[in-house]
Amino acid sequence: MKQRGFSLIELMIVIAIIGILAAIAYPNYQEYIIKSNRAAAQSAMMDIANREQQLLLANRTYVAAANAAAFQASTGYVLPTDVAARYDFSITLGAGAVPSFTITFVPTGPQASDGNLTLDSQGVKTPIAKW
């Protein structure tokens, strides 16, 4: 009578191969998630910058905000929930005769390895490598 099925060695080889593939795929997946979250944050930063430019045209001044709630209270703009969950942001106004602003997004939680993203009123983005 011949037995059917897999031997223990065959099962262990299959498990080892699955483990190797998972060890390669998981870090790439995490990096992809961080990049997609960064792209969403960059899109939100551009929306905020556009709102600031509209405010300058209408009110001859930019709006400073310490966080998303303060910006929403003064402009009505609601930061997307996926971005708000992963980034804190602030808007600082420049000192001087010419009005200017700088938007800073600070990553939180698992996104923290991403580093701060900034965009100013002149369109200068930092860090350049991540835009």
C-alpha positions in Angstrom: 0.0 0.0 0.0 1.5 3.3 -1.1 1.0 6.4 1.1 -0.1 9.6 -0.4 0.7 13.2 0.7 3.7 15.3 1.4 6.7 14.5 3.5 7.8 16.7 6.4 10.8 17.8 4.4 8.7 18.9 1.4 6.4 20.9 3.7 9.4 22.5 5.4 10.9 23.5 2.1 7.6 25.1 1.0 7.4 27.0 4.3 11.0 28.2 4.0 10.3 29.5 0.4 7.2 31.3 1.6 9.1 32.9 4.5 11.9 34.1 2.1 9.3 35.7 -0.3 7.5 37.4 2.6 10.8 38.7 4.0 11.5 40.3 0.7 8.0 41.6 -0.1 7.0 43.1 3.3 9.7 45.9 3.4 8.8 46.8 -0.2 5.2 47.0 0.7 5.9 49.2 3.7 8.0 51.5 1.5 5.2 51.7 -1.0 2.7 52.7 1.7 5.0 55.5 3.0 5.4 56.8 -0.6 1.7 56.8 -1.2 1.0 58.6 2.1 3.7 61.2 1.2 2.0 61.8 -2.2 -1.3 62.4 -0.5 0.4 64.9 1.9 2.1 66.7 -1.0 -1.3 67.0 -2.7 -2.8 68.4 0.5 0.1 70.9 0.8 -0.6 72.1 -2.8 -4.3 72.6 -1.9 -3.3 74.6 1.2 -0.9 76.7 -0.8 -3.6 77.4 -3.4 -6.0 78.5 -0.6 -3.3 80.7 0.8 -2.8 82.4 -2.6 -6.6 82.9 -2.9 -6.6 84.5 0.6 -3.8 86.8 -0.4 -5.7 88.0 -3.4 -8.9 88.5 -1.4 -7.5 89.8 2.0 -4.0 91.0 1.1 -2.6 88.6 3.7 -1.9 85.0 4.3 -3.3 83.0 7.2 -1.1 81.4 9.8 -2.2 78.2 11.4 -0.7 76.1 14.2 -2.7 73.0 13.1 -5.4 71.6 10.8 -8.2 72.7 13.1 -7.0 76.3 13.2 -6.7 76.4 9.4 -10.1 74.9 9.0 -11.6 77.4 11.4 -10.2 80.4 9.4 -10.6 79.1 5.8 -13.1 76.2 5.8 -10.5 73.8 4.3 -10.7 70.3 5.7 -7.5 68.3 5.6 -8.2 64.8 4.2 -8.5 62.3 7.0 -5.8 59.9 5.7 -3.3 62.9 5.7 -4.5 64.2 9.1 -3.9 60.7 10.6 -0.3 60.6 9.5 0.9 64.2 9.5 0.7 67.3 11.7 1.0 70.6 9.9 1.6 74.2 10.6 1.7 77.4 8.5 4.1 80.1 9.5 4.2 83.6 8.0 7.4 85.2 7.0 8.6 88.5 8.5 9.2 91.3 6.2 7.5 93.7 3.8 6.6 91.0 1.3 4.0 88.5 2.5 5.2 84.9 2.6 4.3 81.6 4.2 5.9 78.2 4.8 3.8 75.1 5.2 5.4 72.3 7.2 4.1 68.7 7.4 5.6 66.7 10.3 5.0 62.9 9.9 3.7 60.9 12.9 3.4 57.3 13.7 4.7 54.8 11.1 5.2 57.7 8.7 7.8 59.3 11.0 10.7 57.8 9.0 9.6 60.0 6.1 11.0 63.3 7.4 9.4 66.8 7.4 8.0 68.2 4.2 7.9 71.9 3.5 6.5 74.1 0.8 6.8 77.9 0.8 5.0 80.7 -1.0 7.7 80.8 -3.7 7.0 77.1 -4.5 10.3 75.9 -2.9 9.8 72.3 -1.7 12.0 70.4 0.7 13.4 67.8 0.8 13.7 67.9 -2.9 14.5 64.2 -3.3 11.0 63.3 -1.9 9.0 65.6 -4.2 
